[in-house]
Amino acid sequence: MGDIFERIYAVVRRIPRGCCATYGTVAMLAGNPRWARVVGYALHANPDPEGIPCYRVVNREGRTSPAFAFGGQDVQRMLLEADGVPFLPDGRVDLAQCAWCGP
């Protein structure tokens, strides 16, 4: 899994400020579109939160991760808002405006 996780981290490092990617997009760019769950596992085990901005990854609906993954309730949203990521009134990330699909 180490090599797969490193491929995932390499993709996540490239997500620009103000953008988000979905687990599926990260999986596809890492080499296998079926790795969406593996992306979740890798991000949960993130060894370098400062260098690997895992908070920029959301689900396919633009929903943020449950509180445990980022250190508290709404922490992911606060980090994304600080990056300039727009949210819809229902609390989802506005993927139409900020989805990143790779280089």
C-alpha positions in Angstrom: 0.0 0.0 0.0 2.9 2.3 0.6 3.5 3.0 -3.2 -0.2 3.5 -3.7 -0.5 5.9 -0.8 2.5 7.8 -2.2 0.9 8.1 -5.6 -2.3 9.5 -3.9 -0.3 12.0 -1.8 1.5 13.2 -4.9 -1.9 14.0 -6.5 -3.3 15.7 -3.4 -0.1 17.9 -3.2 -1.0 19.3 -6.6 -4.5 20.4 -5.8 -4.3 24.2 -5.9 -5.4 26.6 -3.2 -9.1 27.5 -3.8 -9.9 24.2 -5.4 -11.1 20.8 -4.4 -11.0 17.3 -5.8 -13.2 14.4 -5.2 -12.0 11.0 -3.9 -12.8 9.6 -7.3 -10.8 12.2 -9.1 -7.8 11.6 -6.9 -8.1 7.9 -7.4 -8.2 8.3 -11.2 -5.2 10.6 -11.3 -3.3 8.2 -9.0 -3.8 5.4 -11.5 -7.0 3.6 -10.7 -10.5 5.0 -10.7 -11.6 2.2 -8.3 -9.3 3.5 -5.5 -11.7 6.1 -4.1 -11.9 4.2 -0.7 -8.2 3.7 -0.7 -7.8 7.5 -1.1 -9.9 7.9 2.0 -7.7 5.5 3.9 -4.5 7.2 2.7 -5.8 10.6 3.7 -6.8 9.4 7.1 -3.3 8.2 7.6 -1.7 11.4 6.2 1.8 11.6 7.5 2.3 15.2 6.6 -0.8 17.3 7.0 1.1 20.5 6.4 2.5 19.3 3.1 -0.4 17.1 1.9 -3.6 19.2 2.0 -6.0 16.4 2.4 -8.7 18.8 3.5 -9.0 19.7 -0.2 -10.6 16.3 -1.0 -14.4 16.0 -0.7 -16.9 13.4 -1.7 -18.5 13.3 -5.2 -21.4 15.5 -3.9 -19.1 18.1 -2.5 -19.7 17.1 1.1 -16.9 17.4 3.6 -15.6 14.5 5.8 -16.9 13.7 9.2 -15.4 15.6 12.1 -12.9 13.0 13.2 -10.8 13.2 10.1 -9.8 16.8 10.5 -9.6 17.4 14.2 -13.1 18.6 15.0 -16.4 19.6 13.7 -16.4 21.9 10.7 -12.5 22.1 10.7 -12.4 21.0 7.0 -14.9 23.6 6.1 -13.0 26.3 7.9 -9.8 25.3 6.1 -11.5 25.3 2.7 -13.1 28.7 3.3 -9.7 30.1 4.3 -8.5 28.8 0.9 -11.3 30.7 -0.8 -13.4 27.6 -1.7 -17.1 28.5 -2.2 -19.9 26.6 -0.5 -23.5 26.2 -1.5 -26.4 27.1 0.9 -26.8 23.5 1.8 -23.2 23.2 3.1 -21.7 21.4 0.2 -18.6 22.7 -1.7 -19.6 24.3 -5.0 -17.8 21.9 -7.2 -19.1 23.7 -10.3 -16.9 26.6 -9.4 -13.9 24.9 -7.8 -13.5 21.3 -8.9 -9.9 20.4 -9.8 -9.5 17.6 -12.3 -5.8 17.6 -12.6 -3.2 19.2 -14.8 
